[in-house]
Amino acid sequence: MQLPVWYASPMLQFGPYEVQSVVNGTIRLDGGAMFGVVPKVLWHRHCDVDADNRILLATRTLIAVDRAANRVILIDTGCGSKWEPEQADRYAIHVDHDAIPGALAQWGLTTADVTDVVVTHLHFDHNGGLCDWADDKKTKTVLRYPQARHWIHRRHWNHAHRPYVKDRASFIPADFEALADAGVLSFVDSDPGWARGPCDGLAWFVSNGHTPCQLHPIFGAGNHGLIFSGDIVPTSVHVGLGWVMAYDVLPITTIEEKQKIYERCLGEGYRLAFPHDPEKGFAQITGTTKRPEARTLDQ
């Protein structure tokens, strides 16, 4: 499968926000790690698998624009540009530097108009794009969106600086060290579960299964609501309750968090936005909480 040069879903309306899911690049990660105890005989038919057992994943940025409030929000920034060739080859990383600027241009906006960046978590495949190298020496980084407020959960920020042995390879300090002294951080302190957001039309869901205090933005409500699933449900193939990643620090907790999200989707009509699905940006959850299915909203 070859994704087109920057690919974006159709724009959808959730509350006061126009929302678009933009593929800012691709990455390949080990299929076994991505599906945990689910055997390859089940998952391989749904995935593009290469000779090294790596599956193709998109890295997506969700863009949400509230024109009336002059608010332009990015959710996650992709792998970024700070990779040496052999590092990028290990994960088959491809970064499309025109993706986010190209998508913003559809609203008549530029990257300078971004008001908020929601950092769901600091794993390199989600937010390596927060910073760029300051110069050719590659010893210092600078923020890509220096005028934007950057939202992150305080406990996740602390965890990223003292990660577990299990997940420390997912955190690359150069991806986020420039945030510390820039005066752009806004910490979220909510407990796990549903929480009030910083403005009308934006709320949070905080999860602990994949990584401590992953932050999931929620736009709108009910039939006009959208939940960014983050790495609780990275792709539509992961919708099944037991289809969780070996990367998850608390996989049983991930399953419980999936159930809570699906209850909202099935009971109140919320939609999901995926961070890694190569084809689906958004989906409607159908079926039951025990046997959920994902129906795409893109087609």
Backbone as a ProteinNet text record, in pm:
[ID]
protein_1_A
[PRIMARY]
MQLPVWYASPMLQFGPYEVQSVVNGTIRLDGGAMFGVVPKVLWHRHCDVDADNRILLATRTLIAVDRAANRVILIDTGCGSKWEPEQADRYAIHVDHDAIPGALAQWGLTTADVTDVVVTHLHFDHNGGLCDWADDKKTKTVLRYPQARHWIHRRHWNHAHRPYVKDRASFIPADFEALADAGVLSFVDSDPGWARGPCDGLAWFVSNGHTPCQLHPIFGAGNHGLIFSGDIVPTSVHVGLGWVMAYDVLPITTIEEKQKIYERCLGEGYRLAFPHDPEKGFAQITGTTKRPEARTLDQ
[TERTIARY]
85.1	0	88.3	57.3	132.2	34.9	52.6	-34.8	2.6	-95.2	-64.5	13.4	77.1	146.3	42.1	61.4	-28.9	-175.2	-228.2	-365.8	-445.5	-564.3	-651.2	-791.7	-860	-1000	-1087.2	-1213.4	-1307.3	-1321	-1359	-1386.3	-1522	-1527.7	-1651.7	-1674	-1799.3	-1833.5	-1866.4	-1798.3	-1825.8	-1834.1	-1955	-1972.5	-1933.5	-1859.7	-1820	-1698.8	-1645.8	-1519.8	-1539.1	-1471.8	-1449.9	-1324.7	-1333.8	-1226.8	-1183.6	-1053.1	-997.2	-882.9	-873.4	-765.1	-664	-540.5	-437.2	-325.3	-293.8	-179.5	-52.8	28.8	152.1	274	253.7	363.5	322.4	418.5	394.3	510.3	482.1	581.8	546.3	646.5	620.4	670.3	580.5	614.7	584.2	653.9	639.6	494.6	443.7	304.5	273.6	365	343	330.7	415.4	408.3	278.7	232.3	111.1	-16.1	-11.1	-132.7	-120.4	-9.4	0.9	-25.9	-123.7	-151.5	-235	-283.3	-360.4	-264.4	-288.1	-192.8	-193.6	-81.6	-66.8	-168.5	-207.2	-303.7	-435.7	-465	-586.1	-563.6	-451.9	-438	-375.9	-301.7	-225.6	-315.8	-438.1	-528.2	-579.8	-564.1	-614.8	-504.9	-378.7	-265.8	-171	-102.7	7.6	133.3	180.4	293.2	412.9	531	649.7	730.4	845.1	926.3	984.4	989.5	1041.5	929.2	809.8	693.4	643.5	678.3	633.3	506.8	411.1	287.3	292.5	224.1	218.9	118	161.9	76.4	88.2	-21.7	-16.5	19.6	80	88.3	-2	-102.1	-206.1	-205.4	-234.4	-262.9	-409.2	-479.4	-616.8	-610.9	-675.2	-683.7	-827.9	-847	-980	-981	-1074.4	-1080.1	-1216.5	-1217.4	-1337.5	-1322.3	-1385.6	-1368.3	-1416.7	-1529.6	-1586.6	-1494.5	-1426.4	-1337.2	-1192.9	-1167.1	-1030.1	-935.7	-982.4	-903	-865.4	-736.4	-682.8	-601.9	-650.9	-593.1	-534.4	-411.8	-350.7	-347.1	-384.2	-371.9	-265.2	-151.6	-33.8	32.5	162.6	242.6	326.7	312	385.2	528.5	604.4	740.6	843.9	814.9	910.6	1022.8	1118.2	1221.4	1362.1	1375.8	1509.1	1575.5	1541	1588.3	1711	1811.8	1921.9	1873.1	1932.1	1880.8	1868.2	1967.9	1958.6	1851.7	1826.8	1718.7	1583.4	1567.9	1442.2	1417.4	1523.8	1508.7	1462	1502.6	1463.6	1312.2	1245	1099.4	1031	1108.6	1054.9	977.3	1034.9	966.7	970.1	854.7	842.7	764.3	818.2	752.9	716.6	593.6	547.5	542.8	643	654.4	548.4	482.2	379.4	239.3	226	92.3	15.4	72.7	0.4	-14.7	92.4	71.3	-30.4	-28.3	-121.9	-265.1	-286.5	-421.8	-470.5	-384	-423	-458.4	-389.8	-414.2	-556.9	-622.2	-761.2	-853.9	-812.7	-888.4	-835.8	-736	-671.2	-579.5	-524.2	-439.8	-298.2	-206.4	-69.1	-34	84.2	126.6	137.1	156.8	164.3	28.8	-79.6	-213.7	-254	-171.7	-204.6	-204.4	-316.9	-330	-302.5	-327.1	-315.5	-261.9	-176.7	-131.5	-165.3	-245.2	-276.8	-175.4	-95.8	5.4	-58.1	-110.8	-178.2	-81.4	39.7	148.4	276.6	389.1	517.9	594.3	528.5	595.5	635.4	750	807.5	719.1	637	554.1	432.6	404.1	292	336.8	449.9	487.6	636.3	702.4	837.1	840.6	724.1	716.3	691.7	700.1	686.3	802.8	919.9	1042.9	1118.7	1202.5	1298.8	1438.3	1540.1	1676.2	1693.4	1761.9	1781.3	1878.6	1976.5	2075.8	2139.2	2238.9	2302.7	2383.2	2413.6	2489.6	2405.9	2276.6	2183.1	2208.2	2235	2254.2	2143.4	2062.8	1956.9	1833.2	1715.5	1591.7	1513.2	1425.9	1336.2	1193.7	1096.7	957.5	910.3	831.5	773.7	655.9	584.6	468.6	489.2	583.7	624.1	517.9	417.9	314.3	193.4	192.8	77	90	-23.3	-28.1	-23.9	59.9	76.5	15.3	-89.5	-162	-108.7	-76.6	-28.6	-65.1	-87.7	-117.4	9.8	-0.2	117.4	184.4	102.6	162.3	230.2	179.3	248.8	380.6	379.8	503.4	609.3	569.8	664	710.7	618.5	655.2	755	737.9	828	972	989.6	1124.1	1178.4	1090	1133	1053.5	1071.3	989.2	1025.7	938.6	966.3	1071	1132.4	1221.8	1144.4	1020.5	937.8	914.3	898.7	857.9	958.6	1077	1168.8	1217.2	1218.3	1262	1163.5	1041.6	940.7	955.2	1037.6	1056.6	1195	1197.4	1322.8	1327.5	1412.5	1410.8	1421	1494.2	1506.4	1372.5	1274	1141.9	1064.7	1100.2	1016.5	1093.8	1227.2	1302.1	1287.5	1265	1251.2	1122.9	1028	902.5	921.3	1018.3	1029.3	1046.8	1130.3	1163.1	1096.2	1006.5	949.3	828.2	774.8	659	530.1	521.6	402.3	322.4	370.3	303.4	181.6	72.5	-45.5	-74.7	-60.5	-76.2	-222.3	-261.6	-391.8	-369.6	-454.3	-437.9	-555.1	-637.6	-757.8	-722.9	-808.4	-795.4	-839	-803.1	-846.2	-997.3	-1041.6	-1183.4	-1218	-1344.8	-1394.2	-1375.2	-1336.6	-1308.3	-1343.1	-1371.5	-1400.4	-1275.1	-1294.3	-1183.3	-1164.4	-1070.5	-1036.4	-1128.2	-1220.3	-1307.2	-1432.5	-1531.8	-1656.2	-1628.2	-1692.6	-1678.7	-1558.1	-1474.3	-1355.3	-1349	-1343.6	-1330.7	-1216.5	-1189.6	-1079.8	-1129.6	-1065.2	-1069.7	-924.9	-897.6	-761.1	-752	-652.7	-638.6	-501.8	-492.4	-367.7	-316.3	-392.6	-354.7	-232.6	-229.3	-116.2	7.4	-14.4	92.8	27.5	97.7	33.9	-22	-152.1	-220.6	-208.1	-243.6	-260.4	-382.8	-373.5	-477.1	-552.9	-684.2	-768.3	-865.3	-851.5	-947.7	-1081.8	-1188.6	-1325	-1386.5	-1432	-1491.9	-1642.8	-1720.4	-1864.8	-1917.6	-2039.3	-2101.8	-2204.1	-2226	-2329.7	-2313.4	-2424.6	-2420.8	-2333.9	-2299.2	-2210.3	-2076.5	-2039.1	-1917.1	-1814.3	-1688.3	-1576.3	-1473.1	-1429.8	-1325.6	-1201.2	-1089.1	-962.3	-915.2	-915.9	-892.3	-748.7	-654.6	-514.5	-475.3	-378.2	-328.8	-408.7	-527.5	-622.8	-674.2	-706.9	-753.1	-675.3	-553	-469.4	-520.1	-585.1	-640.8	-777.6	-847.5	-977.3	-962.9	-847.5	-824.1	-818	-785.9	-773.4	-904.7	-1016	-1142.6	-1184.9	-1159.3	-1195.1	-1137.1	-1212.7	-1170.4	-1035.2	-1011.1	-886.1	-770.6	-794.1	-689.1	-613	-524.5	-445.4	-297.6	-219.6	-78.4	9.8	118.7	220	291.9	283.3	343.7	271	144.4	65.2	125.9	137.9	195.2	94.8	-35.2	-141.8	-250.4	-229.3	-323.9	-465.6	-480.6	-615.5	-687.5	-612.4	-670.7	-711.4	-631	-667.9	-802.5	-824.5	-952	-1067	-1048.3	-1152.8	-1180.9	-1075.5	-1093	-1163.2	-1133.2	-1207.6	-1356.5	-1391.3	-1531.6	-1600.7	-1533.5	-1592.2	-1616.3	-1521.6	-1537.8	-1649.8	-1654.3	-1758	-1897.4	-1908	-2037.6	-2087	-1997	-2035.1	-2068.8	-1989.2	-2012	-2146.6	-2177.9	-2300.6	-2422.2	-2403.3	-2516	-2549.4	-2447.8	-2469.8	-2434.4	-2369.8	-2344.6	-2209.9	-2117.5	-1984.6	-1916.4	-1835.6	-1751	-1608.6	-1525.7	-1384.1	-1297	-1182.6	-1076.3	-952.9	-896.9	-781.3	-650.9	-543.1	-413.6	-326.3	-354	-259.3	-320.7	-449	-508.5	-467.5	-414.4	-371.4	-486.1	-607.5	-718.6	-830.8	-857.7	-971.5	-924.7	-974.3	-948.7	-1050.3	-1177.9	-1288.1	-1369.5	-1439.6	-1527.1	-1642.7	-1751.6	-1864.2	-1859.4	-1873.5	-1872.8	-2014.3	-2026.6	-2154.5	-2140	-2246.3	-2242.8	-2271.3	-2193.5	-2209.3	-2073.3	-2073.1	-1945	-1857.3	-1918.2	-1839.7	-1795.1	-1874.7	-1841.1	-1855.3	-1766.5	-1776.3	-1722.3	-1773.4	-1725.5	-1707.4	-1618.8	-1592	-1644.1	-1732.6	-1781.6	-1723.5	-1653.8	-1584.6	-1680.9	-1637.8	-1714.5	-1653.8	-1542.6	-1469.5	-1527.9	-1609.1	-1655.3	-1806.2
-119.5	0	123.9	217.7	343.3	457.9	533	646	762.5	841.3	956.9	1063.5	1152.1	1264.2	1348.9	1374.8	1417.6	1391.1	1310	1264	1312.9	1366.2	1412.7	1359.7	1332.6	1290.5	1410.2	1385.9	1497.4	1573.3	1701	1777.7	1738.4	1722	1690.4	1792.9	1812.1	1910.9	1841	1881.3	1829.6	1948.1	1976.8	2096.8	2218.5	2312.9	2432.5	2410.8	2288.1	2262.4	2192.8	2245.1	2170.8	2085.6	1957.1	1864.1	1785.8	1769	1690	1604.4	1480.6	1390.5	1387.3	1424	1441.9	1340.4	1264.3	1173.4	1254.7	1267.6	1346	1259.1	1127.3	1036.9	892.8	803.5	661.9	602.5	489.6	418.7	270.4	184.9	41.5	-7.5	-75.4	-132.9	-282.1	-356.2	-500.7	-541.8	-630.3	-671.5	-742	-824.8	-893	-795.9	-692.7	-591.5	-511.4	-488.7	-408.3	-483.2	-617.5	-693.6	-785.4	-781.1	-853.6	-1001.8	-1051.9	-1195.8	-1241.5	-1150.1	-1189.7	-1250.3	-1372.3	-1438.1	-1377.3	-1390.4	-1334.4	-1391.4	-1517.7	-1578.7	-1501.1	-1424.7	-1342.5	-1200.9	-1137.9	-996.9	-971.6	-1069.3	-1039.3	-1010.4	-1065.3	-1044.9	-901.3	-825.7	-688.6	-583.3	-625.9	-531.6	-550.3	-445.2	-449	-488	-611.9	-666.2	-682.3	-635.4	-650.9	-774.4	-795	-914.3	-919.8	-806.2	-801.3	-807.6	-845.9	-859.1	-724.7	-616.9	-484.5	-447	-388.4	-345.8	-195.7	-156.3	-15.8	58.1	167.9	254.1	397.1	467.8	612.2	681.9	798.6	889.7	1008.2	1028.8	1126.3	1244.1	1359.8	1479.7	1514.6	1533.9	1582.7	1735	1800.2	1946	1985.6	2070.9	2117.5	2270.1	2328	2473.4	2524.5	2615	2687.6	2829.6	2857	2987.6	3102.2	3082	3189.8	3228.9	3129.8	3156.3	3178.4	3173.8	3187.1	3087.6	2964.1	2860.7	2755	2725.2	2626.4	2526.2	2403.1	2301.9	2188	2149.9	2028.9	1922.9	1800.6	1688.3	1595.8	1589.1	1509.7	1564	1537.3	1601.4	1504.2	1373.7	1275.5	1253.9	1184.5	1141.8	1253	1359.8	1468.9	1443.4	1537.4	1538.6	1514.1	1473.9	1469.4	1331.7	1254.7	1116.9	1104.4	1031.7	991.7	881.1	868	770.9	628.7	580.6	441.8	425.9	531.5	526.8	523.3	608.1	612	479.5	418.2	291.5	179.8	184.4	80.7	70.6	184.7	186.9	225.6	231.6	271.6	402.8	499.7	626.9	713.9	760.4	860.3	978	1095.6	1216.5	1307	1350.4	1442.4	1583.5	1662.8	1795.7	1893.5	1861.1	1950.3	1919.6	1811.1	1764.5	1864.9	1904.5	1995.2	2133.9	2195.2	2324.8	2316.4	2206.6	2193.3	2184.1	2109.9	2098.1	2231	2300	2429.7	2530.5	2521.1	2615.8	2606.8	2491.9	2478.9	2571.6	2607.8	2705	2848	2863.1	2993.3	3023.2	2917.7	2931.6	2885.1	2925.4	2876.5	2820	2762.1	2707.1	2815.9	2940.4	3050.8	3078	3027.2	3048.4	2943.4	2840.5	2734.5	2792.7	2777.9	2834	2731.4	2602.6	2498.4	2370.3	2301.4	2167.6	2074	1972	1871.3	1758.2	1738.9	1633.1	1513.4	1419.8	1305.5	1229.8	1205.8	1147	1168.7	1143.3	1184.8	1072.1	964.7	863.4	925.5	882.8	951.2	946.8	841.1	831.3	922.8	977.2	1069.7	1215.1	1241.7	1381.6	1409.7	1331.6	1369.2	1498.2	1540.1	1662.2	1788.7	1782.9	1904.8	2000.2	1942.8	2022	1987.2	2080.2	2058.1	2089.3	2041	2081.3	2230.8	2296.2	2440.7	2477.1	2387.9	2414.7	2282.7	2290.8	2170.5	2093.3	2155.1	2084.8	1977.3	1992.1	1894.1	1867.2	1972.8	1959.6	2027.6	2107.5	2182.3	2182.6	2179.6	2181.2	2309.4	2340.6	2455.7	2408.2	2476.8	2438.7	2466.1	2375.3	2395.4	2492.8	2495.9	2584.4	2670.5	2763.4	2835.9	2928.7	2965.5	3057.1	2983.4	2851.4	2772.7	2727.5	2718.2	2655.9	2504	2436.4	2292.3	2223.5	2145.1	2077.6	1935.6	1900	1765.8	1735.4	1609.6	1574.5	1581.3	1642.5	1662.5	1529.8	1427.8	1299.8	1229.6	1251.3	1192.8	1265.9	1396.5	1474.1	1424.3	1400.7	1349.9	1208.6	1126.1	989.4	987.5	1076.9	1080	1110	1176	1205.7	1095.6	1003.5	888.2	765.2	722.2	613	477.5	380.7	243.6	183.1	75	1	-45.1	-85.5	-137.9	-36.4	92.3	189.1	300.6	290.9	404.3	427.3	322.5	341.5	424.8	441.1	519.1	669.3	709.1	850.6	896.1	1000.4	1058.4	1202.5	1232.1	1365.3	1481.9	1464.4	1574.5	1612.2	1523.1	1552.9	1652.9	1664.7	1748.9	1835.3	1827.8	1902.9	2053.7	2099.8	2244	2300.7	2213.8	2261.7	2315.2	2259.2	2285.5	2433.4	2502.1	2640.6	2742.1	2696.3	2786.1	2863	2823.3	2893.1	2866.5	2752.8	2723.5	2605.6	2541.8	2424	2460.4	2388.7	2396.5	2255.3	2233.9	2099.6	2069.3	1947.1	1893.8	1805	1819.5	1743.8	1650.8	1624.5	1543	1398.6	1336.4	1194	1114	985.2	901.6	904.4	904.1	910.5	1040.3	1076.8	1194.3	1319	1428.7	1551.1	1673.2	1782.5	1909.2	1960.3	2015.7	2071.6	2219	2280.9	2420.7	2522.6	2477.1	2571.9	2499.2	2574.9	2516.1	2426.1	2309.3	2218.8	2129.6	2140.1	2056.3	1998.5	1865.9	1796.5	1696.5	1626.6	1529.7	1392.9	1289	1155.9	1119.7	1079.2	1046.4	895.2	832.1	686.8	649.7	526.4	478.6	347	282.4	150.4	147.3	235.2	236.6	298.9	411.2	485.1	569.4	604.9	683.2	816.2	835	961.8	1011.3	922.6	964.3	1054.5	1161.7	1264.6	1253.6	1233	1216.6	1333.7	1421.4	1530.3	1480.3	1544.9	1514.2	1643.6	1640.8	1758.8	1739.3	1841.4	1831.5	1730.7	1680.2	1585.3	1501.8	1380.4	1293.3	1265.8	1274.4	1248.6	1347.3	1456.8	1556	1558.1	1443.8	1436.5	1343.2	1373.3	1295.7	1274	1148.4	1113.7	1072.2	1135.4	1091.3	970.6	853.4	728.7	709.9	780.9	763.3	617.5	577.4	440.8	342.7	384.1	285	202.7	271	206.1	270.5	224.1	293.4	284.9	174.2	158.1	92	87.2	20	-129.7	-186.4	-329.2	-360.1	-261	-279.5	-257.5	-248.1	-217.5	-329.4	-455.2	-565.3	-547.9	-582.8	-555.6	-617.8	-741.1	-808.2	-777.2	-695	-661.3	-539.3	-563.9	-456.9	-482.9	-378.7	-385.3	-440.2	-505.6	-546.3	-424.3	-311.4	-188.1	-134.6	-172.5	-117.8	-156.7	-59.5	-89.9	-161.5	-139.9	-204.8	-252.3	-363.8	-405.4	-432.2	-485.2	-507	-373.4	-272	-137.7	-83.1	-108.6	-66.4	-124.5	-251.8	-316.5	-248.6	-217.8	-150.4	-11.4	58.3	192.5	185.9	84.8	65.8	52.5	-30.2	-50.7	80.4	163.7	291.6	381.1	382.7	464.5	410.4	279.5	220.2	241.7	242	270.8	408.6	504.8	640.1	641.8	570.1	567.8	503.5	391.3	318.6	381.7	435.7	490.8	634	712.9	856	902	815.8	850	911.1	913.6	967	887.6	956.3	893.5	884	803	789.4	845.9	900.8	938.1	856.2	785.4	698.9	773.5	738.8	803	732.7	602.3	525	448.4	456.2	377.2	433.7	350.6	401.9	448.3	398.4	429.7	508.5	482.3	543.9	651.5	772.7	877.2	874.2	850.2	851.2	723.3	686.4	570.4	586.7	520.1	504.5	363	350	218.4	161.7	40.7	-29.1	-162.2	-239.8	-366.5	-347.4	-416.4	-406.7	-378.7	-347.9	-322.6	-446.6	-565.3	-688.8	-729.8	-691.6	-724.1	-598.2	-501.5	-375.7	-389.8	-306.3	-298.5	-151.1	-124	13.7	34.8	130.9	168.2	304.4	308.8	431.4	545	666.5	786.2	856.8	801.9	868.1	837.1	734.1	688.3	691.9
0	0	0	-87.9	-93.3	-72.1	36.1	61.9	-28.2	-71.5	-155.5	-79.2	-155.2	-91.5	-19.7	99.3	205.3	174.1	264.7	251.2	370.7	343.8	450.7	428.9	538	532.3	495.6	461.9	448.4	580.5	572.2	693.2	750.4	881.7	950.8	1061.5	1099.8	1202.1	1333	1440.7	1574.5	1669.9	1715.9	1796.9	1714.7	1774.3	1699.7	1608.8	1605.5	1536.4	1401.6	1298.8	1175.9	1198	1168.5	1203.5	1080.5	1068.1	958.5	1011.7	964.4	1001.7	888	918.7	816.7	837.5	734.1	739.4	716.5	821.2	809.5	780.1	770	740.2	762.4	748.7	773.5	852.2	914.7	994.2	989.1	1003.9	1014.6	1150.5	1223.2	1352.1	1350.3	1435.2	1438.9	1462.3	1376.4	1386.7	1517	1564.7	1692	1807.4	1807.5	1913.2	1903.6	1781.4	1763	1800.5	1803.6	1832.5	1953.2	2025.3	2151.4	2137.1	2211.6	2213.5	2093.9	2011.2	1893.6	1791.4	1744.6	1653.8	1513.6	1446.1	1312	1214.5	1233.3	1143	1140.8	1247.1	1252.5	1200.5	1241.3	1205.8	1068.9	1014.2	892	772.6	772.8	659.3	652.9	760.9	766.9	747.8	737.2	742.1	625.2	590.5	494.5	572.1	554.2	630	537.5	582.5	498.6	539.8	474.6	497.7	638.2	706.8	843.7	947.3	904.1	992.2	1045.8	977.7	1018.1	942.7	1011.9	946.1	918	810.5	773.3	858.8	919.1	999.5	950.4	952	929.2	1059.4	1049.7	1164.5	1130.6	1212.8	1181.7	1278.6	1224.6	1303.6	1284.3	1393.4	1386.8	1394.4	1299.6	1299.5	1329.2	1429.1	1467.6	1466.4	1393	1376.6	1419.8	1516.6	1558.5	1505.7	1393.7	1328.4	1415.8	1483.7	1564.5	1678.7	1736.5	1849.5	1807.1	1675.8	1624.5	1691.6	1703.9	1770.6	1667.1	1659.3	1565.3	1645.7	1652.3	1740.7	1658.4	1691.2	1636.4	1745.9	1711	1803.6	1748.3	1815	1777.7	1651.3	1639.7	1535.6	1453.5	1478	1398.3	1444.6	1361	1398.1	1393.5	1320.2	1312.2	1214.5	1211.7	1107	1159.5	1284.5	1345.9	1334.7	1236.5	1226.6	1136.9	1185.3	1098.9	1006.1	886.1	788.4	842.1	916.6	963.3	1071.3	1149.6	1247.6	1177.2	1077.6	1003.1	931.9	882.6	810.9	904.1	1029.4	1124.7	1135.5	1130.4	1141.3	1009.7	901	770.2	781	851.4	875.5	750.5	711.3	605.1	660.7	649.5	700.7	584.5	579.5	476.4	536.6	505.9	566.9	516.6	405.8	351.4	403.4	479.2	515.3	601.2	713.5	803.3	741.6	685.4	618.4	504.8	427.9	316.9	363.7	472.4	526.2	583.6	657.1	714.2	604.3	491.2	381.9	329.6	348.4	303.9	381.2	503.6	583.4	563.1	478.7	465.3	581.3	645.1	762.9	735.1	823.1	819	956	968.2	1097.4	1204.3	1163.5	1259.7	1324.3	1264.7	1318.9	1421.9	1442.2	1537.3	1678.4	1747.5	1882.8	1992.6	1961.9	2063.1	1999.9	2072.9	2035.2	2151.1	2123.5	2225.3	2210.2	2314.2	2315.7	2386.9	2310.2	2373.3	2463.1	2412.7	2491.3	2412.6	2474.5	2418.8	2350.5	2310.2	2229.3	2096	2044.7	1928.9	1805.4	1790.1	1669.7	1675.9	1792.3	1807.1	1813.2	1876	1895.6	1879.5	1792.5	1753.5	1674.6	1624.1	1544	1622.8	1755.2	1834.8	1813.7	1785.8	1776.1	1648.8	1604.4	1496.4	1549.9	1480.2	1516	1494.3	1584.3	1574.9	1463.1	1437	1332.7	1290.6	1204.3	1149.6	1253.7	1367.1	1470.6	1540.3	1535.4	1591.1	1739.4	1811.5	1956.5	2035.7	1968	2034.4	1946.1	2010.3	1934.7	1960.1	1865.8	1877.9	1849.9	1906.6	1888.8	1746.4	1694.5	1561.6	1567.2	1681.3	1695.9	1820.5	1816.1	1937.2	1994	1914.2	1963.4	2019.5	2008.8	2051.1	2195.7	2262.9	2394.8	2375.4	2453.4	2440.9	2562.3	2537.9	2645.3	2663.8	2787.9	2819.1	2964.5	2993.5	3132.3	3215.6	3332.5	3417.3	3453.7	3484.9	3525	3407.9	3288.8	3173.7	3148.5	3162.8	3147.7	3245.9	3368.5	3468.3	3432.4	3383.2	3346	3231.2	3134.3	3019.2	3060.5	3173.8	3222.8	3313	3354.5	3434.7	3390.3	3264.7	3211.5	3270.7	3249.2	3289	3195.2	3237.7	3148.7	3024.9	3044.3	2934.5	2824.1	2858.8	2756.8	2731.1	2790.1	2778	2634.8	2550.5	2411.7	2330.6	2380.9	2309	2331.2	2429.1	2460.6	2415.8	2334	2287.2	2337.8	2436.5	2499.8	2401.9	2292.2	2196.3	2135.1	2144.5	2090.4	2174.8	2301.8	2388.1	2486.9	2488.2	2589.3	2571.4	2448.5	2425.3	2485.4	2518.6	2578	2718.7	2789.8	2933.1	2965.4	2890.1	2923.5	2831.9	2745.6	2645.4	2695.7	2811.7	2865.4	2790.6	2718.3	2638.8	2693.7	2799.8	2852.4	2936.5	2913.5	2999.3	3047.8	3177.8	3231.9	3264.2	3231.8	3270.7	3392.4	3493	3618.1	3647.5	3548.3	3569.8	3604.4	3684.6	3712.5	3590	3583.7	3470.1	3453.2	3327.1	3295.2	3224	3226.7	3155.6	3240.2	3175.8	3250.4	3165.9	3235.8	3169.1	3097.8	2980.4	2904.3	2931.3	2860.5	2887.3	2822.3	2733	2663.5	2616.9	2572	2523.8	2403.3	2404.4	2291.6	2295.4	2400.3	2412.3	2553.1	2561.6	2689.4	2679.2	2789.7	2793.2	2837.1	2786.1	2845.3	2876.2	2999.6	3042.2	3062.2	2999	3007.3	3063.6	3114.5	3175.8	3118.4	3029.4	2983.2	2894	2794.8	2702.4	2764.6	2829.3	2895.5	3004.2	3110.8	3216.3	3165	3188.4	3163.4	3019.5	2927.9	2788.6	2781.7	2703.1	2697.1	2564.8	2575.1	2456.6	2447	2348.8	2334.3	2282.8	2327.6	2285.6	2232.9	2108	2046	2035.2	2075.3	2068.6	2169.1	2142.5	2235.7	2161.2	2212.4	2159.1	2011.2	1936.8	1792.7	1717.1	1781.4	1720.3	1794.7	1854.4	1933.3	1871.7	1897.6	1844.5	1954.8	1971.2	2067.6	1992.1	2020.6	1961.9	2041.4	1978	2051.3	2094.3	2029.7	2066	2059.8	2141.2	2134.2	2219.9	2267.9	2318.6	2200.8	2090.8	1967.5	1852.4	1826.6	1727.4	1584.1	1547.7	1413.6	1423.9	1313.2	1311.7	1333.7	1302	1323.3	1473	1555.9	1700.6	1776.3	1706.3	1773.4	1868.3	1833.9	1922.6	2061.6	2165	2302.3	2334.3	2290.6	2323.9	2231.3	2130.9	2033.8	2086.1	2180	2241.1	2216.9	2229	2192.1	2303.9	2264.2	2361.3	2418.1	2349.9	2399.9	2523.9	2544	2654.3	2789.2	2879.3	3010.3	3099.9	3076.2	3154.7	3057.6	2988.8	2884.7	2935	3056.5	3109.1	3127.6	3168.8	3182.5	3046.2	2942.7	2807.4	2767.7	2796.3	2762.4	2835.6	2963.5	3040.2	2983.2	2940.6	2883.9	2749.3	2670	2545.4	2573.1	2671.3	2703.5	2740.7	2819.9	2860.3	2739	2647.4	2527.3	2439.6	2421.9	2337.5	2396.1	2527.4	2589.6	2548.6	2543.6	2500.9	2351.7	2272.7	2128	2095.2	2159.5	2130.1	2198.1	2317.3	2391.7	2356.4	2319.4	2296.7	2155.3	2076.7	1937.1	1906.2	2002.8	1975.2	1863.3	1784.5	1683.7	1735.4	1665.7	1700.2	1589	1627.9	1534.5	1569.5	1469.7	1491.6	1466.3	1539.3	1514.4	1411.1	1383.3	1302	1185.9	1164.8	1057.6	921.1	831.2	700.7	611.9	636.2	547.8	614.7	740.2	809.1	906.4	886.6	984.4	1096.5	1058.4	1153.7	1140.7	1246.9	1240.7	1336.8	1303.3	1394.3	1450.1	1581.8	1644.9	1641.9	1588.5	1585.4	1659.9	1664.3	1735.8	1883.4	1967.2	2112.6	2174.9	2305	2371.7	2372.4	2372.8	2373.1	2233.5	2131.8	1993.5	1907.6	1928.9	1853.9	1711.9	1623.6	1486.3	1451.3	1355.3	1313.3	1172.9	1157.2	1024.7	987.8	876.1	839.6	809.2	843	807.9	686.8	635.2	526.6	389.6	379.6	248.5	240.9
[MASK]
+++++++++++++++++++++++++++++++++++++++++++++++++++++++++++++++++++++++++++++++++++++++++++++++++++++++++++++++++++++++++++++++++++++++++++++++++++++++++++++++++++++++++++++++++++++++++++++++++++++++++++++++++++++++++++++++++++++++++++++++++++++++++++++++++++++++++++++++++++++++++++++++++++++++++++

